[in-house]
Amino acid sequence: MKEPHPHQKRSQARGALVVLAVLFGVLILSFFRAQVVRGSSWALQSDSNRLRVLQVPAPRGTVFDRYGRIIADNVPSYTVSLFPAPPDSIRETLGRLAPLLDLPEERVEALVDESRVNRRQPLLVTRNADYEVIAAVEERRGDFPGVFLEMRPRRRYMGGPAVGHALGYVGEVSAAELESADFQEYEQGMIVGKEGLERQYEPLLQGRQGVRFVEVDAVGRVIGSFEGQAAAPAVPGDELYLHLDLDLMEYIHEIFPEDMRGAVVALNAEDGGVLALYSAPTFNPNSFVGGISRTLWESLNQDPSRPLYNRAVVGRYPPASTWKLATAAIGLEMGVVEPDEFMPTACYGSYTYQGVTRRCWRAEGHGHQDLAGAIGHSCNVWFYQLGLRIGLERLVEEGTRLGFGEACGIDLPREMAGTFPESLDWWHRVFNYRPFENEVMSLSIGQGPNDQTPLKMAQFYLALARDGSAPRPQLIRSPDADPETDWRLDLSEASLVALREGLRYVTAPGGTAHLSSLEHWDLMGKTGTAQGSPTQEHPHAWFVGMAGPWEEDPEIVIVVLVEEGQSGSAMAAPIAAKAADFHLRRKYGIPVDTIQTLGEHLRSGTPAPWARWN
């Protein structure tokens, strides 16, 4: 065989070197690209294989009352969760966890089904686990691949049932909420406000979730500490400062008649801030934290007394005689009556107009009365005549102008507007007839097509306690009050004095609520007894009034409504008097006594030298 020429050998060698150089160049470029150009990408992928990203829930904002007492805050709690995994692995792990966590079979199956739907987020197995359970899982965590434990903030309500309807409650965000515009930036598993103030100020109270990483091995078991590494700390929600008086709320909850339904609203006369907002029966918002049991949820919803129903802002009731002050204010504004004027027809127990006879609550009548006397004795006949002077059309127009068909605008969700005819066409639209003029008699004493919430009546009496204007009732203390929301009566100082004097007669000797008079404070107000639906066995009891130091302006406006309480003077007025007395005594540093009203002094045999008897 002929050997290659030396020149040919050198040429082949050079070609081989070129090929080797190109190959080495490609290898070097590949190594450079993998280790330098894409080094961060491979590092990130490596980290993603060994690290799991966990959301860190933010503590909800703390809520304070007007005196700086905490009403709602957060305490530590422990949760047990599972990293995403195939359903069979989830089921196997839950089977081993079940004895420790006391998980029933139906709960295990529900969690497995949930893991099939949501394969990207950790599966929350239980909230608020006992420390002993957490310690047992920690000791045996090698037996529970994919399980991780974490400490989360847990909502706590200091007032319990006393603040249930005012503050509301929290719960896990629902699927329907996640689809709404208000929760676009939320994720499954987050805790949100469901009712009350918690829902109203959800964007402020929520805060911003943080992020942390935990290291796992190839089978998903956590390596090292469950605490992991913080990447971005959670930002707590904003603090809220309220007008509410927690002590007053707890006191009202204590004195409200057991097994009775109703509501109490108290407003600060200076700025319209809500001092108390209570509805009975109530519920404990702490029961909703961490998930309410199905049994308790069903009992709350099926209870005929409707404990979740906020009667203070949603319940609507005939205002009865408490609305006579609105009729009087409209008459004074229009100039159709003077404070010292007597009506032409004295009250002898009834009044007839256009063939229709309406009675007074007192069969023997009240005789001749001026405005203050008619308010003090709640004389229907006097107000029948005032209503006829005003006229049905004007009374409807003025009542609508004053806002009795509108909501107050309190910072709570789902407030209901009152029911009040906006014009004479209302009767035709609802009942298909045009009203007769004699229907003004019923409307003038708070009956007929007139239903108001306790909050709306509180706002009206707030205007009477002030200069005729009433700010929008608010829970949150904010310097940005909107003056355009004021409810304003065009009344002279003399007219306001006359109206208050009539209210003062109610608690004076001979008045319908004399036994609710107080030692240290000038309590004035109006009782009401209202018959609602035909199925109602007993009339509702109202008391709407105000109180403050003697010979000074009122400082608190208070409304009490007791469903089927029968008597405003016997049932509602004492609750209002005791609540006002409690608030003012604490405000002025006077010890709170268990015997407060004149009626309590008489029943207990305790001397009451301060009492007025004539």
C-alpha positions as CSV (number, residue, x, y, z in Angstrom):
1,M,0.0,0.0,0.0
2,K,1.4,3.3,-1.0
3,E,1.9,5.7,1.9
4,P,0.4,9.2,1.7
5,H,2.7,12.0,0.6
6,P,4.2,14.0,3.5
7,H,2.4,17.1,2.3
8,Q,-0.9,15.3,2.3
9,K,-0.3,14.1,5.9
10,R,0.3,17.7,7.0
11,S,-2.8,18.8,5.2
12,Q,-4.9,16.1,7.0
13,A,-3.4,17.0,10.3
14,R,-4.2,20.7,9.9
15,G,-7.8,19.7,8.9
16,A,-8.1,17.6,12.1
17,L,-6.8,20.5,14.2
18,V,-9.3,22.8,12.7
19,V,-12.2,20.4,13.4
20,L,-10.9,19.9,17.0
21,A,-10.6,23.6,17.5
22,V,-14.2,24.2,16.2
23,L,-15.5,21.4,18.5
24,F,-13.6,22.8,21.5
25,G,-14.9,26.3,20.6
26,V,-18.4,25.0,20.5
27,L,-17.9,23.3,23.9
28,I,-16.4,26.4,25.4
29,L,-19.2,28.6,24.1
30,S,-21.8,26.1,25.4
31,F,-20.1,26.0,28.8
32,F,-19.9,29.8,28.8
33,R,-23.6,30.1,27.8
34,A,-24.7,27.5,30.5
35,Q,-22.5,28.8,33.3
36,V,-22.3,32.5,32.6
37,V,-25.0,33.6,30.3
38,R,-27.7,31.3,31.7
39,G,-26.2,30.7,35.1
40,S,-28.8,32.8,36.9
41,S,-31.6,30.9,35.1
42,W,-30.3,27.5,36.1
43,A,-29.8,28.8,39.6
44,L,-33.3,30.0,39.7
45,Q,-34.6,26.7,38.4
46,S,-32.5,24.9,41.0
47,D,-33.9,27.1,43.7
48,S,-37.5,26.5,42.4
49,N,-36.9,22.8,42.8
50,R,-35.7,23.0,46.4
51,L,-37.7,26.1,47.6
52,R,-41.4,26.5,48.0
53,V,-43.0,30.0,48.0
54,L,-45.4,30.6,50.8
55,Q,-47.7,33.6,51.3
56,V,-47.4,35.3,54.7
57,P,-50.8,36.6,55.8
58,A,-50.8,40.2,57.0
59,P,-52.3,41.0,60.4
60,R,-55.6,42.9,60.0
61,G,-55.6,46.4,61.3
62,T,-56.3,46.9,65.0
63,V,-59.5,48.7,65.9
64,F,-59.7,51.1,68.8
65,D,-62.7,52.7,70.5
66,R,-63.0,56.4,71.3
67,Y,-61.0,56.0,74.5
68,G,-58.2,54.0,73.0
69,R,-59.4,50.6,74.1
70,I,-58.8,47.8,71.7
71,I,-62.0,46.4,70.2
72,A,-60.4,44.1,67.7
73,D,-56.8,42.9,67.3
74,N,-54.9,39.7,66.4
75,V,-53.4,36.8,68.3
76,P,-51.0,34.1,67.1
77,S,-52.6,30.8,65.8
78,Y,-51.2,27.7,64.1
79,T,-52.2,26.1,60.8
80,V,-51.4,22.8,59.1
81,S,-51.2,22.8,55.3
82,L,-50.0,20.6,52.5
83,F,-47.9,21.5,49.4
84,P,-49.5,20.7,46.1
85,A,-49.2,17.0,45.2
86,P,-51.1,14.2,43.4
87,P,-54.4,13.4,45.0
88,D,-53.2,9.9,46.0
89,S,-50.3,11.4,47.9
90,I,-52.6,14.0,49.5
91,R,-55.0,11.2,50.6
92,E,-52.1,9.1,52.1
93,T,-50.7,12.1,54.0
94,L,-54.1,13.1,55.3
95,G,-54.7,9.5,56.4
96,R,-51.7,9.7,58.7
97,L,-52.6,13.2,59.9
98,A,-56.2,12.3,60.6
99,P,-55.6,10.8,64.1
100,L,-53.5,13.7,65.2
101,L,-55.8,16.4,63.9
102,D,-59.1,14.5,64.6
103,L,-60.1,14.7,60.9
104,P,-63.3,12.9,60.1
105,E,-63.5,10.9,56.8
106,E,-65.8,13.4,55.2
107,R,-63.3,16.2,55.9
108,V,-60.5,14.1,54.3
109,E,-62.5,13.5,51.2
110,A,-63.4,17.2,50.9
111,L,-59.8,18.1,51.2
112,V,-58.8,15.6,48.5
113,D,-61.5,17.0,46.2
114,E,-60.2,20.5,46.9
115,S,-56.7,19.5,46.0
116,R,-57.9,18.3,42.6
117,V,-59.5,21.7,41.9
118,N,-56.7,23.9,43.2
119,R,-53.3,22.3,42.3
120,R,-51.1,25.3,42.6
121,Q,-51.9,26.7,46.1
122,P,-51.1,25.0,49.3
123,L,-54.0,23.0,50.8
124,L,-55.1,24.3,54.2
125,V,-55.9,21.3,56.4
126,T,-56.8,23.0,59.6
127,R,-56.7,26.4,61.3
128,N,-56.2,27.3,65.0
129,A,-54.6,23.9,65.8
130,D,-53.7,23.3,69.4
131,Y,-50.0,23.7,70.4
132,E,-49.9,20.0,71.4
133,V,-51.0,19.0,67.9
134,I,-48.4,21.2,66.3
135,A,-45.7,19.7,68.6
136,A,-46.7,16.2,67.7
137,V,-46.5,16.9,64.0
138,E,-43.2,18.6,64.4
139,E,-41.8,15.6,66.2
140,R,-42.9,13.2,63.4
141,R,-42.6,15.5,60.4
142,G,-40.5,12.9,58.6
143,D,-43.7,10.9,58.4
144,F,-45.6,13.7,56.7
145,P,-44.0,14.7,53.4
146,G,-45.4,17.9,52.0
147,V,-46.8,19.1,55.4
148,F,-45.8,22.5,56.7
149,L,-46.8,24.4,59.8
150,E,-47.1,28.1,60.1
151,M,-48.2,30.7,62.5
152,R,-50.9,33.1,61.3
153,P,-52.6,36.1,62.9
154,R,-56.0,35.2,64.3
155,R,-58.7,37.9,64.7
156,R,-59.9,38.6,68.2
157,Y,-62.9,40.7,69.3
158,M,-62.7,42.1,72.8
159,G,-66.4,42.9,73.2
160,G,-67.6,39.6,71.9
161,P,-71.4,39.6,71.4
162,A,-71.7,43.3,72.4
163,V,-69.9,44.4,69.2
164,G,-71.1,41.7,66.8
165,H,-73.4,43.8,64.6
166,A,-71.2,46.9,64.7
167,L,-67.9,45.2,63.8
168,G,-69.2,42.2,61.9
169,Y,-67.0,39.2,61.4
170,V,-64.3,37.7,59.1
171,G,-64.1,34.6,57.0
172,E,-62.3,33.0,54.1
173,V,-62.8,34.8,50.8
174,S,-65.4,32.9,48.7
175,A,-65.3,31.9,45.1
176,A,-68.0,34.4,44.3
177,E,-66.1,37.2,46.0
178,L,-62.9,36.4,44.1
179,E,-64.8,36.9,40.8
180,S,-66.0,40.4,41.9
181,A,-64.2,43.6,41.2
182,D,-63.7,44.3,44.9
183,F,-61.5,41.3,45.4
184,Q,-59.5,41.2,42.1
185,E,-56.1,41.2,43.9
186,Y,-57.1,38.6,46.5
187,E,-56.2,34.9,46.5
188,Q,-58.0,31.8,47.7
189,G,-57.5,31.2,51.4
190,M,-57.2,34.9,52.4
191,I,-59.3,36.1,55.3
192,V,-61.6,39.0,54.5
193,G,-64.4,41.0,56.3
194,K,-67.8,39.6,55.7
195,E,-70.1,42.0,57.6
196,G,-70.2,45.2,59.5
197,L,-67.2,47.4,59.9
198,E,-64.9,44.6,58.9
199,R,-66.5,44.5,55.5
200,Q,-66.9,48.3,55.1
201,Y,-63.2,49.0,55.7
202,E,-61.8,45.8,54.2
203,P,-59.3,47.6,51.9
204,L,-57.8,49.4,54.9
205,L,-57.9,46.6,57.4
206,Q,-56.5,43.9,55.0
207,G,-52.9,44.9,54.8
208,R,-50.5,43.4,52.3
209,Q,-49.4,39.7,52.3
210,G,-45.7,38.9,52.6
211,V,-43.6,36.1,51.0
212,R,-41.3,33.5,52.5
213,F,-39.4,30.4,51.2
214,V,-39.1,27.0,52.8
215,E,-36.5,24.4,51.6
216,V,-37.8,20.9,50.6
217,D,-36.2,17.7,49.5
218,A,-36.9,15.6,46.4
219,V,-40.1,14.2,47.9
220,G,-41.4,17.5,49.2
221,R,-40.5,17.3,52.8
222,V,-39.5,20.5,54.6
223,I,-35.8,20.6,55.4
224,G,-34.7,22.7,58.3
225,S,-37.0,25.2,59.9
226,F,-40.7,25.6,59.0
227,E,-40.1,29.4,59.4
228,G,-38.1,29.4,56.2
229,Q,-36.6,32.6,54.8
230,A,-38.5,35.9,54.6
231,A,-38.4,37.4,51.1
232,A,-40.9,40.2,51.7
233,P,-42.4,40.9,55.1
234,A,-46.2,41.2,55.5
235,V,-47.5,44.7,56.0
236,P,-50.2,45.0,58.7
237,G,-53.5,46.7,57.9
238,D,-54.3,50.2,59.0
239,E,-55.4,51.0,62.5
240,L,-58.9,52.3,62.8
241,Y,-60.1,54.7,65.5
242,L,-63.9,54.7,66.2
243,H,-66.5,56.8,67.9
244,L,-67.7,53.6,69.6
245,D,-67.6,53.4,73.4
246,L,-66.7,49.7,74.1
247,D,-67.8,50.0,77.8
248,L,-71.1,51.4,76.8
249,M,-71.7,48.7,74.2
250,E,-70.9,46.0,76.8
251,Y,-73.2,47.7,79.3
252,I,-76.1,47.8,76.9
253,H,-75.6,44.1,76.1
254,E,-75.8,43.5,79.8
255,I,-79.0,45.4,80.5
256,F,-81.0,44.6,77.4
257,P,-83.8,42.3,78.3
258,E,-82.9,38.7,77.8
259,D,-84.9,36.8,75.2
260,M,-86.2,40.1,73.7
261,R,-85.5,41.4,70.2
262,G,-84.6,45.0,69.5
263,A,-82.0,47.6,68.9
264,V,-80.1,50.5,70.7
265,V,-78.4,53.4,68.9
266,A,-76.5,56.1,70.8
267,L,-75.0,59.2,69.1
268,N,-72.6,61.8,70.3
269,A,-74.6,65.1,70.0
270,E,-71.5,67.1,69.3
271,D,-70.4,65.4,66.0
272,G,-72.9,62.6,65.3
273,G,-70.4,59.9,66.1
274,V,-71.9,56.5,66.9
275,L,-71.3,55.8,70.6
276,A,-73.2,52.5,70.5
277,L,-74.9,50.4,67.9
278,Y,-76.5,47.2,69.3
279,S,-78.9,44.7,68.0
280,A,-80.6,41.9,70.0
281,P,-80.3,39.0,69.8
282,T,-76.7,39.2,68.8
283,F,-73.9,36.8,68.0
284,N,-70.2,36.3,69.0
285,P,-68.0,37.3,66.1
286,N,-65.2,35.2,67.6
287,S,-67.1,32.1,66.6
288,F,-66.5,33.0,62.9
289,V,-62.7,33.3,63.3
290,G,-61.0,30.3,61.7
291,G,-64.2,29.0,60.1
292,I,-67.6,28.6,61.7
293,S,-68.9,25.1,62.3
294,R,-71.7,24.0,60.1
295,T,-73.9,23.3,63.1
296,L,-73.5,26.8,64.5
297,W,-74.0,28.4,61.1
298,E,-77.2,26.6,60.5
299,S,-78.5,27.4,64.0
300,L,-77.8,31.1,63.5
301,N,-79.6,31.1,60.2
302,Q,-82.6,29.0,61.3
303,D,-83.1,30.7,64.6
304,P,-86.5,32.5,64.3
305,S,-85.2,35.4,66.3
306,R,-82.7,36.1,63.5
307,P,-79.5,36.9,65.5
308,L,-77.6,37.9,62.3
309,Y,-80.2,40.5,61.4
310,N,-78.9,44.0,62.3
311,R,-82.1,45.6,63.6
312,A,-80.4,49.0,64.2
313,V,-79.7,49.8,60.6
314,V,-81.8,47.2,58.6
315,G,-84.9,46.8,60.7
316,R,-87.8,49.1,59.8
317,Y,-90.6,49.8,62.2
318,P,-93.6,52.2,62.5
319,P,-92.1,55.1,64.5
320,A,-95.5,55.7,66.2
321,S,-95.5,58.7,68.6
322,T,-91.8,59.3,68.3
323,W,-92.6,60.7,64.8
324,K,-94.9,63.4,66.3
325,L,-91.8,65.6,66.7
326,A,-91.3,65.5,62.9
327,T,-94.9,66.6,62.5
328,A,-94.3,69.4,65.0
329,A,-91.1,70.5,63.4
330,I,-92.7,70.6,59.9
331,G,-95.6,72.7,61.3
332,L,-93.2,75.1,63.0
333,E,-91.1,75.4,59.8
334,M,-94.2,76.1,57.7
335,G,-95.5,78.6,60.3
336,V,-98.9,76.9,60.6
337,V,-98.6,76.6,64.4
338,E,-96.9,78.5,67.2
339,P,-95.2,76.9,70.2
340,D,-97.8,78.3,72.7
341,E,-100.8,77.8,70.5
342,F,-103.8,75.7,71.6
343,M,-105.8,73.8,69.0
344,P,-109.4,74.8,68.4
345,T,-110.8,71.5,69.5
346,A,-109.8,70.2,72.9
347,C,-109.0,66.5,73.3
348,Y,-111.9,64.4,74.7
349,G,-110.6,61.1,73.5
350,S,-111.3,61.3,69.8
351,Y,-111.5,63.5,66.7
352,T,-113.6,63.2,63.6
353,Y,-112.8,64.5,60.1
354,Q,-114.5,63.7,56.8
355,G,-116.6,61.1,58.5
356,V,-113.6,59.3,59.9
357,T,-113.0,59.1,63.7
358,R,-109.5,58.7,65.1
359,R,-109.0,58.1,68.8
360,C,-106.5,59.3,71.3
361,W,-104.6,56.7,73.3
362,R,-106.2,58.2,76.5
363,A,-109.9,57.5,76.4
364,E,-110.9,60.4,78.6
365,G,-108.7,62.8,76.6
366,H,-106.2,65.5,77.6
367,G,-108.2,68.7,77.3
368,H,-106.6,71.8,75.9
369,Q,-102.9,71.5,75.2
370,D,-100.2,73.7,73.7
371,L,-97.3,72.2,71.7
372,A,-95.1,71.2,74.7
373,G,-98.1,69.8,76.5
374,A,-99.2,67.8,73.5
375,I,-95.7,66.3,73.1
376,G,-95.5,65.6,76.9
377,H,-98.8,63.9,77.0
378,S,-98.5,62.4,73.5
379,C,-102.0,63.8,72.6
380,N,-103.1,62.3,69.3
381,V,-106.0,64.7,68.9
382,W,-103.7,67.7,69.0
383,F,-101.5,66.2,66.3
384,Y,-104.5,65.2,64.2
385,Q,-105.4,68.8,63.9
386,L,-101.8,69.9,63.2
387,G,-101.6,67.3,60.5
388,L,-104.7,68.7,58.9
389,R,-103.4,72.2,59.0
390,I,-100.2,71.1,57.2
391,G,-102.1,69.0,54.7
392,L,-101.4,65.5,53.4
393,E,-99.5,66.7,50.4
394,R,-97.2,69.1,52.2
395,L,-96.6,66.7,55.1
396,V,-95.5,64.1,52.5
397,E,-93.3,66.6,50.7
398,E,-91.6,67.9,53.8
399,G,-91.1,64.4,55.3
400,T,-89.5,63.4,52.0
401,R,-87.3,66.5,52.0
402,L,-86.1,65.7,55.5
403,G,-84.9,62.3,54.3
404,F,-87.4,59.9,55.9
405,G,-87.4,57.9,52.7
406,E,-83.6,57.7,52.5
407,A,-80.8,56.0,54.3
408,C,-78.6,57.9,56.8
409,G,-75.3,57.0,55.0
410,I,-73.6,55.4,58.0
411,D,-70.4,53.6,57.2
412,L,-71.8,50.1,57.4
413,P,-72.9,47.9,54.5
414,R,-76.6,47.2,53.7
415,E,-78.2,50.0,55.6
416,M,-81.9,50.2,54.7
417,A,-83.7,53.4,53.8
418,G,-87.0,54.2,55.5
419,T,-90.4,53.6,53.9
420,F,-92.2,56.9,53.4
421,P,-94.4,58.1,50.5
422,E,-92.5,60.6,48.3
423,S,-95.7,62.0,46.8
424,L,-99.5,61.4,46.6
425,D,-98.8,59.2,43.6
426,W,-97.3,56.7,46.0
427,W,-100.7,55.6,47.1
428,H,-101.9,55.1,43.5
429,R,-98.7,53.2,42.6
430,V,-98.8,50.9,45.6
431,F,-102.5,50.6,46.5
432,N,-104.1,51.8,43.2
433,Y,-106.1,54.7,44.7
434,R,-105.7,58.3,45.5
435,P,-105.5,59.0,49.2
436,F,-108.2,61.0,51.1
437,E,-107.1,64.0,53.0
438,N,-108.1,62.3,56.3
439,E,-105.2,59.9,55.9
440,V,-102.9,62.7,57.1
441,M,-104.2,62.0,60.6
442,S,-102.6,58.6,60.8
443,L,-99.4,59.8,59.1
444,S,-99.1,62.7,61.6
445,I,-98.8,60.4,64.6
446,G,-96.3,58.0,63.0
447,Q,-98.7,55.4,61.7
448,G,-99.7,54.6,58.1
449,P,-97.1,54.1,55.4
450,N,-94.2,55.1,57.5
451,D,-91.5,52.7,58.7
452,Q,-88.1,53.9,59.9
453,T,-84.9,52.3,61.2
454,P,-83.8,53.1,64.8
455,L,-80.7,54.8,63.2
456,K,-82.9,57.2,61.1
457,M,-84.9,58.2,64.2
458,A,-81.6,58.8,66.0
459,Q,-80.4,61.1,63.3
460,F,-83.7,63.1,63.4
461,Y,-83.5,63.6,67.2
462,L,-79.8,64.5,66.8
463,A,-81.0,67.5,64.8
464,L,-83.3,68.4,67.7
465,A,-80.5,68.0,70.2
466,R,-78.3,70.4,68.2
467,D,-79.1,73.5,66.3
468,G,-81.4,71.8,63.8
469,S,-78.6,70.1,61.8
470,A,-77.6,66.4,62.0
471,P,-74.3,65.1,60.6
472,R,-74.3,61.7,59.0
473,P,-73.8,59.1,61.7
474,Q,-70.3,57.5,61.5
475,L,-68.4,54.8,63.2
476,I,-64.9,55.8,62.2
477,R,-63.4,59.0,63.5
478,S,-62.4,61.1,60.6
479,P,-61.5,64.8,60.2
480,D,-62.9,64.7,56.7
481,A,-66.6,65.1,57.6
482,D,-68.8,66.1,54.6
483,P,-70.9,69.1,55.6
484,E,-73.2,68.5,52.5
485,T,-74.5,65.4,54.2
486,D,-76.0,67.4,57.1
487,W,-79.7,67.0,57.7
488,R,-81.0,70.5,58.4
489,L,-84.2,71.7,59.9
490,D,-85.1,75.4,59.3
491,L,-86.1,76.0,62.9
492,S,-85.7,79.1,65.1
493,E,-84.0,78.8,68.5
494,A,-87.4,79.4,70.1
495,S,-89.0,76.5,68.2
496,L,-86.1,74.2,69.2
497,V,-86.5,75.2,72.8
498,A,-90.3,74.5,72.6
499,L,-89.7,71.1,71.1
500,R,-87.2,70.2,73.8
501,E,-89.5,71.5,76.5
502,G,-92.2,69.1,75.2
503,L,-89.7,66.2,75.3
504,R,-88.7,67.3,78.8
505,Y,-92.4,67.0,79.9
506,V,-92.2,63.3,79.1
507,T,-89.9,62.5,82.0
508,A,-91.3,65.2,84.2
509,P,-93.9,64.5,86.9
510,G,-97.1,63.3,85.2
511,G,-95.2,62.5,82.0
512,T,-95.3,59.0,80.4
513,A,-91.7,58.2,81.3
514,H,-91.4,60.0,84.6
515,L,-90.0,56.9,86.3
516,S,-87.0,56.9,84.0
517,S,-85.9,60.3,85.2
518,L,-82.3,60.5,86.4
519,E,-80.5,62.2,89.3
520,H,-77.6,63.9,87.6
521,W,-78.8,64.5,84.0
522,D,-81.6,66.2,82.2
523,L,-83.2,63.3,80.3
524,M,-85.8,64.2,77.7
525,G,-87.4,62.1,75.0
526,K,-90.5,60.6,73.5
527,T,-92.1,57.2,74.0
528,G,-93.8,55.3,71.3
529,T,-96.0,52.2,71.0
530,A,-96.3,50.9,67.5
531,Q,-98.5,48.2,66.0
532,G,-96.7,46.7,63.0
533,S,-97.9,43.7,61.0
534,P,-101.3,42.0,61.6
535,T,-99.4,38.9,63.0
536,Q,-97.7,41.0,65.6
537,E,-99.0,39.9,69.1
538,H,-97.9,42.9,71.0
539,P,-96.9,46.5,70.0
540,H,-93.3,47.5,69.6
541,A,-91.9,49.8,72.3
542,W,-89.9,52.9,71.4
543,F,-88.0,55.6,73.3
544,V,-86.1,58.3,71.5
545,G,-84.4,61.0,73.5
546,M,-81.4,62.9,74.6
547,A,-79.6,63.7,77.8
548,G,-76.9,66.0,79.3
549,P,-76.1,68.0,82.4
550,W,-78.9,70.2,83.7
551,E,-79.4,73.5,82.0
552,E,-76.9,72.6,79.3
553,D,-77.1,71.3,75.8
554,P,-77.7,67.5,75.4
555,E,-74.6,65.5,74.9
556,I,-76.0,62.1,74.0
557,V,-78.9,61.0,71.7
558,I,-80.2,57.5,72.3
559,V,-82.8,55.3,70.7
560,V,-84.2,52.1,72.1
561,L,-86.6,49.8,70.2
562,V,-87.9,46.6,71.8
563,E,-89.9,44.4,69.4
564,E,-93.3,43.6,71.0
565,G,-92.1,45.3,74.1
566,Q,-95.7,46.6,74.6
567,S,-94.9,49.9,76.4
568,G,-92.4,52.5,75.4
569,S,-92.4,54.0,78.9
570,A,-92.1,50.8,80.8
571,M,-89.8,48.8,78.5
572,A,-87.7,51.1,76.3
573,A,-87.4,54.3,78.3
574,P,-85.6,52.6,81.3
575,I,-83.0,51.1,79.0
576,A,-82.3,54.4,77.3
577,A,-82.1,56.2,80.7
578,K,-79.7,53.7,82.2
579,A,-77.4,53.7,79.1
580,A,-77.3,57.5,79.0
581,D,-76.6,57.7,82.7
582,F,-73.8,55.1,82.4
583,H,-72.1,57.1,79.5
584,L,-72.4,60.5,81.2
585,R,-71.3,59.3,84.6
586,R,-68.1,57.8,83.1
587,K,-67.6,61.0,81.1
588,Y,-67.7,63.2,84.2
589,G,-66.0,60.8,86.6
590,I,-69.1,60.0,88.7
591,P,-69.2,56.4,90.0
592,V,-71.7,54.2,88.2
593,D,-74.5,53.0,90.5
594,T,-76.7,49.9,90.0
595,I,-79.7,51.9,91.0
596,Q,-80.1,54.7,88.5
597,T,-83.6,55.7,87.5
598,L,-86.4,57.0,89.7
599,G,-88.3,53.7,89.2
600,E,-85.4,51.7,90.5
601,H,-85.1,53.9,93.5
602,L,-88.8,53.4,94.3
603,R,-88.8,49.7,93.7
604,S,-85.7,49.2,95.9
605,G,-86.9,51.5,98.6
606,T,-83.8,53.7,98.1
607,P,-84.3,57.4,98.9
608,A,-84.4,59.8,95.9
609,P,-84.3,63.3,97.4
610,W,-83.5,64.7,94.0
611,A,-86.7,63.4,92.4
612,R,-89.3,65.9,91.2
613,W,-92.8,65.2,92.2
614,N,-94.8,68.1,90.9
